[in-house]
Amino acid sequence: MLVAGDDPGVVTNAAFALGYFGGDINAMIALVDRALALNPSSARGWHASGTLRLWAGQLDLAIEHERTSLRLSPRTRVGLSLHVIGCAHFLSKRFAEAIGTLPLAIQEDPNAVAYRFLSACYAHLGRLEEAREALDRMRLIDPVVMPYYLPLRIPQHR
């Protein structure tokens, strides 16, 4: 990280990108923790940390870090924090809580990932018509129901 030096923004972005593309997730978490030590008021840093922790299976910590990001940057979003929170609730099998968050995430940024998780939440709760509707909306964005790659490191989360 000689190029990044002590620039917390560069360190955060490097950790996020390397984590997404399969780098050692624990090393990337340590890297984003370093960036947050340099700038604990970085909403982007907290978002990156929350996302990396989601991928690592640290679900409650992911939610906590995303909420910190939202608190630090209430008007300007620095990432898809609501998506991460909804996905973390889903992976924790808190489907009703995920349903409380994912529609807000979709309002902020309608994308296939949020619709996939929302549809699965409805299905787990036996709300099959709503699951089908969410899946139909997702297919308007992306016809692929299950993508070939998710950066989740815990096998049962995939």
Secondary structure, DSSP 8 states (H G I E B T S, - for coil): -TTTTT-HHHHHHHHHHHHHTT--HHHHHHHHHHHHHH-TT-HHHHHHHHHHHHHHT-HHHHHHHHHHHHHH-SSS--S-HHHHHHHHHHHTT-HHHHHHHHHHHHHHS--HHHHHHHHHHHHHTT-HHHHHHHHHHHHHH-S-SS-S-----SGGG-
